[in-house]
Amino acid sequence: MKKFYISIITLIVLSSCGGDKKNSTESVIEKGDLKQLRTKRTEIVTQADALNKELELIDDAISKLDVNHKLALITTITAKDTIFNHYLELQANVQTKENIVLNAEYGGTLLQVYVTEGQKVTKGQTLAKIDDGGLSQQLSQLEIQANLAKTTFERQQNLWNQKIGSEIQYLQAKSSYEAQSKAVAQMRNQLSKTTVRAPFSGTIDDVISEKGSVVGPGTPIVRIVSLNNMYLEAEVPEKYVSSIKKGSDVIVDFPILGESLDTKISQAGNYINPGNRSFMIQINVPNKNGKIKPNLSGKIKIKDYTNPNSISVPLSIISENAEGEQYLYIAENATKEGDAVAKKIIIKTGKTQGNLIEVLEGVKDGDLIIKEGARSVKDGQKVTIIK
């Protein structure tokens, strides 16, 4: 049988080469005739196509008759119903709601700065003192006048309760006392602006104005930062406005720190930026060890889709035909020895995540999906499964 096939191949080769030396490839090239060269090339291509077709027929005949013919080797994966999660991956920056510059509210000489950079402070702690320009003395005088007005009012009130004295005297004493009390309160409020206090507990990040410098309202004194109330901020494309909302699951990764954590979206904006068609989200970030700093860059993966009963397959095994249909191969009729038949299956796919894609139709739970060798097998071809 093998001699018979060899004889056929030999006849094909001889017929395609030809015995006419005048029309041989070498002689045509030596002549240098462009028309003859093109004609010769067409003849060779035609002969090669015919030869390839004949070889395919012979290979098919051999595979049917030769019991020792080796089958294509493949590997398979078993289709299983699993949960498929899709994540939107974005870049985000760390922000803090407690990161402010404290400015002077009163003009004068900066008498003292009580803190240094890197120092931890508590809420209400005095950070700096500005010369009050005599406000404290004015306050003392107003307090004396207010005390006198209070005493006068109390005595006049006692007399009035005893039906002694006129009503006008009582009202004048009351009005004077109230006016003096308001003047004292106003002066105290003015004087309090000469003292710079911490609005929250945190760390002094920068001392901007030094002792002895002249400051005015709005002059920056110190920057205070708290690393306790941190959050990530990111812009999300508007097409996800219905799938990404407050409470959505998020995986946060800080490549610089080598840390990741699971959390949720704490706030989703209701405003679409017309410039880039996106909305803002915030994600609270715990900072127990203090490593997370403002403006630190992080990667976030927001879960925007979940299918509890889905079959996922590697993207690499999916192909597409001329009609735009996607397909893969499964191994059917598998024997104990591992022999099977490759079957082409048209599928419908969904979302992708990493190197996996969701298969919505065409594959069922338990199917043996061809993985390695998926792009080299043909529909109906016999294969051997490598175990």
PyMOL commands that set and color helices and strands:
alter all, ss='L'
color gray80, all
select helices_A, chain A and resi 2-17+21-23+25-31+34-65+135-161+167-192+238-240+315-317
alter helices_A, ss='H'
color red, helices_A
select strands_A, chain A and resi 72-74+76-78+82-96+99-103+108-113+120-121+126-130+195-197+202-207+214-215+220-225+230-237+249-254+259-264+267-268+278-285+297-314+319-320+326-332+339-353+356-361+368-370+382-385
alter strands_A, ss='S'
color yellow, strands_A
deselect
rebuild
show_as cartoon
